[in-house]
Amino acid sequence: MHQQEIKTETTEACNMQVKVHVTGESENPTKLNLRSGRFKMVIDEPENMGGTNEGPSPVQVLLMALAAASM
């Protein structure tokens, strides 16, 4: 298993600062277990792409994040 930690800091126009701490562990080549704060998420590819379909694909997660950011 491969572990990775991502830390980002974002400063917005109104001088608010948001700190995000994300950790991830690769269970296999297509499946990633992520944690940020008290939230957990599994990202995986569908079975027809070699995954186990236990979570949304990376592209689905990206599009969901973009949709949420535009609200």
C-alpha positions as YAML, in Angstrom:
chain: A
units: angstrom
residues:
- id: 1
  name: MET
  ca: [0.00, 0.00, 0.00]
- id: 2
  name: HIS
  ca: [1.11, 3.51, -0.77]
- id: 3
  name: GLN
  ca: [0.30, 6.43, 1.58]
- id: 4
  name: GLN
  ca: [0.18, 10.06, 0.60]
- id: 5
  name: GLU
  ca: [-0.59, 13.21, 2.55]
- id: 6
  name: ILE
  ca: [-1.77, 16.44, 0.96]
- id: 7
  name: LYS
  ca: [-1.94, 19.77, 2.78]
- id: 8
  name: THR
  ca: [-3.30, 22.89, 1.14]
- id: 9
  name: GLU
  ca: [-4.01, 26.39, 2.34]
- id: 10
  name: THR
  ca: [-6.29, 28.74, 0.42]
- id: 11
  name: THR
  ca: [-6.66, 32.44, 1.07]
- id: 12
  name: GLU
  ca: [-9.84, 34.03, -0.23]
- id: 13
  name: ALA
  ca: [-10.53, 37.67, -1.14]
- id: 14
  name: CYS
  ca: [-12.21, 38.40, 2.20]
- id: 15
  name: ASN
  ca: [-9.06, 37.36, 4.12]
- id: 16
  name: MET
  ca: [-10.58, 34.08, 5.29]
- id: 17
  name: GLN
  ca: [-8.17, 31.19, 5.41]
- id: 18
  name: VAL
  ca: [-9.20, 27.58, 4.89]
- id: 19
  name: LYS
  ca: [-6.82, 24.80, 5.88]
- id: 20
  name: VAL
  ca: [-7.41, 21.37, 4.41]
- id: 21
  name: HIS
  ca: [-5.58, 18.20, 5.41]
- id: 22
  name: VAL
  ca: [-6.15, 15.12, 3.26]
- id: 23
  name: THR
  ca: [-4.53, 11.71, 3.67]
- id: 24
  name: GLY
  ca: [-4.85, 8.83, 1.27]
- id: 25
  name: GLU
  ca: [-3.88, 5.20, 1.07]
- id: 26
  name: SER
  ca: [-3.81, 3.22, -2.14]
- id: 27
  name: GLU
  ca: [-5.39, -0.19, -1.62]
- id: 28
  name: ASN
  ca: [-4.65, -1.32, -5.19]
- id: 29
  name: PRO
  ca: [-3.82, 0.38, -8.52]
- id: 30
  name: THR
  ca: [-7.38, 1.72, -8.95]
- id: 31
  name: LYS
  ca: [-8.71, 2.15, -5.40]
- id: 32
  name: LEU
  ca: [-7.81, 4.98, -3.03]
- id: 33
  name: ASN
  ca: [-9.06, 5.41, 0.55]
- id: 34
  name: LEU
  ca: [-9.10, 9.08, 1.52]
- id: 35
  name: ARG
  ca: [-9.71, 10.92, 4.78]
- id: 36
  name: SER
  ca: [-10.16, 14.64, 5.43]
- id: 37
  name: GLY
  ca: [-11.14, 15.64, 8.94]
- id: 38
  name: ARG
  ca: [-13.99, 13.39, 10.04]
- id: 39
  name: PHE
  ca: [-14.91, 12.45, 6.46]
- id: 40
  name: LYS
  ca: [-13.87, 9.30, 4.58]
- id: 41
  name: MET
  ca: [-14.13, 8.61, 0.87]
- id: 42
  name: VAL
  ca: [-13.28, 5.74, -1.46]
- id: 43
  name: ILE
  ca: [-12.30, 6.57, -5.04]
- id: 44
  name: ASP
  ca: [-12.23, 3.67, -7.48]
- id: 45
  name: GLU
  ca: [-12.66, 2.86, -11.14]
- id: 46
  name: PRO
  ca: [-15.62, 0.87, -12.49]
- id: 47
  name: GLU
  ca: [-15.16, -2.85, -13.10]
- id: 48
  name: ASN
  ca: [-14.94, -2.38, -16.88]
- id: 49
  name: MET
  ca: [-11.87, -0.14, -16.27]
- id: 50
  name: GLY
  ca: [-10.17, -2.70, -13.99]
- id: 51
  name: GLY
  ca: [-11.51, -1.37, -10.69]
- id: 52
  name: THR
  ca: [-13.86, -2.78, -8.08]
- id: 53
  name: ASN
  ca: [-16.52, -0.03, -8.42]
- id: 54
  name: GLU
  ca: [-16.52, 0.59, -4.66]
- id: 55
  name: GLY
  ca: [-16.63, 4.36, -5.08]
- id: 56
  name: PRO
  ca: [-16.89, 7.10, -7.68]
- id: 57
  name: SER
  ca: [-14.13, 7.43, -10.27]
- id: 58
  name: PRO
  ca: [-11.56, 10.24, -10.06]
- id: 59
  name: VAL
  ca: [-13.32, 12.03, -12.94]
- id: 60
  name: GLN
  ca: [-16.69, 11.79, -11.16]
- id: 61
  name: VAL
  ca: [-15.17, 13.22, -7.97]
- id: 62
  name: LEU
  ca: [-13.60, 16.10, -9.90]
- id: 63
  name: LEU
  ca: [-16.87, 16.96, -11.64]
- id: 64
  name: MET
  ca: [-18.81, 16.75, -8.34]
- id: 65
  name: ALA
  ca: [-16.30, 19.11, -6.70]
- id: 66
  name: LEU
  ca: [-16.58, 21.57, -9.58]
- id: 67
  name: ALA
  ca: [-20.38, 21.45, -9.40]
- id: 68
  name: ALA
  ca: [-20.29, 22.09, -5.63]
- id: 69
  name: ALA
  ca: [-17.82, 24.97, -6.02]
- id: 70
  name: SER
  ca: [-20.06, 26.69, -8.56]
- id: 71
  name: MET
  ca: [-23.14, 26.71, -6.29]
...
